[in-house]
Amino acid sequence: MARILIVDDEPRMLQLMKLYLAPYGHTCHLVDSAQKALELVRTVPIDLALLDVMMPEMDGWILCQKIRQVADFPIIMVTARNQKEDILRGHEVGADDYVAKPIHEGELLARIELLIGRVKQEQETFHGLSYDAAAYRCEFNQQKILLTKTEFQLLGKLLASKNRILSREQLVLSLWGDDESIEPRTIDSHIRHLREKLRRAGFPIDVHLETVRGVGYRLLETTNES
């Protein structure tokens, strides 16, 4: 689980985001000013930050720049404005993503998991299955498994969230963002092809990948096998 820094001058927003994230095991560090955030970043290990843009004294843009001088964890900008100029500015100051208020829980969780997974799951070994994001390579028993880009990213997402149920909506947001043309059931087709390829390679995917009826999927680290 991740240690998440949440910076917002509104106590209500701090508590709301904690309410969204804490049930998923994330540790939330709540800070109501940019200066306090900088002090915390220098002393506490942080995995990801959510920065409100509109704050007094020092806004989120400047805070993001200052954090980037001392740390390289993922940063998501949070603002009431939903304009392309803000998105571009966020990338210019070193932000990794952008979420507009009012915040939707599913979208926020999906974006956080995507960024955390990108950082932590560059390389992964799972019951003999080797996954290397940087090299774009997947192997089992030294046999390379050829996956499409979407299948590869989907596998990475599952590996980054082992033992946790991922809804179809979360997976769609993680893979395609806000593209409204992508239906949640599209995930089922990609999961089916991913299963087939891993099965053909000899990996016991049916033992580990669980379909949660009506919700989504879960990759199990351990099973009830005797």
N, C-alpha and C positions, 0 to 999 in steps of 0.2 A: 504494500500500500504506500501511497505517496504522502510526503510532507508538503502541504500546500499553503503558500502565503496568500492571504486575501487582504487587499488594501482598498478601503472605501471609507469616506468620511460620514456615511450614513449608517448608524448602528443597525437599522432594520435590514439593510442589504447584507451586512456582514453576517447577521444571524440567518438570513434566508439562504445564503450560499453554504453556510455551515450545515444547515438543515438538509440541503441537497446532497452534500458530499460525505458527511460523517457516517451515515449508514453504510457506505461502501468501504469503510475502514480507513479512509483518509484522515490524517491528522491536520487540522486546520489551525493556522496561526492567524488570528484576526488582528488587524492593525488599522487605526483610523486616520493615519497621516503618512505622507511620503517620508518624512524625516524618521519616524519610528520604523518604517519599513527598511530603510537603509541601515539603521542600527541593527535590526534583527538579521538582515542578510549577512552581515559581517560576523555574526556570532552563532547562528543556527543553520544547520544544513537544510537546504530547501530543494525540493524536486521540481516544483512548478509554482508560478505566481499568477494571480488574477489581479490586474491593476485597473482601478476605476480611472477614467480619463479626467473627469471634471472634479478636481479637488482644490481647496484653497491653498495658498502659499506656494505649493509645488504641484503641478498637474501630473497626470499619468505619463505623458510623453517624456517629460524631463526625468521623471523617476525611472522610466524604462531605460533611458540612456545612461543614467548613473548606475543602475544595477548592472548593465552590460559592461561597465568598467571593472567590475569585481566578480561577476558570476556569469555562467553561461547556461543556466537551466532555462527550460521553455517558459515563455511569457505570453499570456493571453490578455489583450486589452478589452476592458468592459466599459461600454458607454451607452448613453441614451440615444446618441446619434447613429444613424445607419446610412452613411454616405461613403461613396467610393473613395473620396479624398481622405477620409479618416483611415480606411483600410490601407491605402498606400502609405500614409504617414506612419502608421504603425510598423510597417515593414522597414521603413527608412530608419526608425529609431531602434530597431532590433527586436521588435515583437514577432512572435511566431504565428499568432492567430488573433482573431477579433470576434467578439460576441456582443451583440446589441441588446439593450434592455427593451422590453421586459425579457428577462432571461427564462428560457425554457429548459427545464431540468434535463431532459433527454439529450438535447443538443449540447449542453454544457458538459455533461458526463462523457459523451462521445468524443468531443474535441479534446478533453483532458486525457482520456485513455489513449487516444491516437498519439498525442505528443509524448506522453510517458512511455508508451510502447516503442515509439521511434527512438527514444534515448536509451531505454533499458534493454531492448530486445534486438540490438544490432546482430548479436550472435546468440544462438540458443541451441541447446541439446535437450531433446525431450524423448526419453525412452529409446535412444539410439537414432532418433531423427535429428539431423543436423540442419539448422536454419541460419543462413548468413545473409543479413539484409544488405550489407555493404557490397558484397560480392554478387548479390542477386543469385544465390545458390541454395538448393535444397537437396539433401542426400539422405539415404537410408542404407546402412551397411555398405558404405562407399559407392553406392549406385546413385547417380544423379537422377533426380525426378524433375521432369520438364513441366513447369507450371506457367499458365498465363500470368500477366501482370496482376490481374484482379485476384486470381487464385493465390498467388504468392503473398499479396498484401493481406488477404483474408486469413491465411494461415498465420501470418505475423500477428494479426490482431488477436486471434484465438490464443496464441502462445503468450501474448502479453497480458492476458486476462484469465489465466488458468484457474479452474474451479469456480468461475463466476459466470452467471448466465448473461449472455449478450443478446439483447433483443434485435430483431431484424432492423428496426428503426435506427438503433445505435450503429449497427454495422453499415447501413446505407450512409449515414452521416459521416462516418469515419472514412469511407472509401470514396464517396462522391460529393460530399459537402451538401449544399442546399439545392442540388439539382432535382427539381420537382418531377422530372420525367422518369426518374428511377423509382419503381415500385418496390416496397419492402420484400415482396415475394421473389424479386429478382435474386435475392441472396440464396434462396433455396436451390436455384439452378447451379449457381457457382459452388455451393457446398456439395451438391451431388457430384459434380465433376472433380472437385478436390478429393472427395472420398474415393472415387474410382481410381484416380491416379496413385494415391497413397496405398490403396489396397493392392493394386497391381505390383507395386514396388515391394510388397511384403510387410509394410507397416500395419500394425493392428489398429487401424483408425476406428473401426466399429466398436472397439473396446473403450476407447478414450473419448470419442466425440459423441456427445449426447444431444439428441433433439428434444428440446423442452416444448412440448405441444402447445401451440397457440402463442408462444413467446419468441423463442429463438434457439440459441445453441450454447453449449458449454463444453469446454475441453477439460477433461478430468485428469488431474495429476496422478491420482491413485484410484484404484478400482476395488470392487468387492470380490475380485478373483481370489480363490483359495490356493 
